[in-house]
Amino acid sequence: MDQFLHLTNFNTLYFLSDAHFGAPLGVKEEIKRENFCDFGASIASPDNYLFILGDLFDFWFEWRKVIPKGSFGILYHLAKWQEMGLKMYYLAGNHDFRLGGFLEKEIGISTYMNTLDFTAEDKKFHLFHGDGVQKSDVGYRILKKVFRNPLNQWLFLALHPDIGIALADWSSSKSRESNLLKNPSKAENDYIEYAEKQITGGADYVLMGHTHRPLVHRFDKGCYINTGNWYRAFSYAKFEKGELRLEYYKG
């Protein structure tokens, strides 16, 4: 658990994940970006919160003085929404290799490397990107520790960004090819089981991404929502007036 927050005096909470900007996924890149920018502009208000549950970009790594230039357009809009009063939180996904303070210092987005728990309207929320939840992902859980090891990140920092981004693009393409061979529906039971444990432990709502499959699963005393993806489904979760639901943006 990274931190526990208590949210008060808000209108609506929004949750989305897995846009993978920069990757050849779903509809054309310009449509993905236009939908995201229009959606963000429509909710940018001091009364609202936006939680991004990881993998906004297909690759994110912050060097000391460099960030991937392909992210500039989206970052520009995030900064505008922050100036309009929208409060934003970002949880690292498996494509977010290093959060080095840029999003917090330059954009004003609070960042978390693992999970985030908070209360709102007397409801307890548990947020997590969801990478590593699938029981068969033993190899990935090992790689995650390797990728986020401070020494290994220092070594990656020493690479020229052009080389580092090229390696990341190659790794991401191989990861996508591997995932195409899997049946993601088989993993949903692992996510439901994880959510059930969190709800048994006191959470009312569990929200995750990573699977790219929009899903609502209701328990007797709680609910799990997977926010799906923002490259084809354009799905997101919304908590308003005490109700959490899954919706689809129709840009």
Helices and strands as residue ranges (DSSP letters): E 4-7, E 12-16, H 29-43, E 48-52, E 60-61, G 69-71, H 72-83, E 87-91, E 96-98, H 102-102, I 103-107, E 110-112, E 115-120, E 123-128, H 138-147, H 150-157, H 161-180, G 184-187, H 188-200, E 205-208, E 215-219, E 222-226, E 235-240, E 243-248
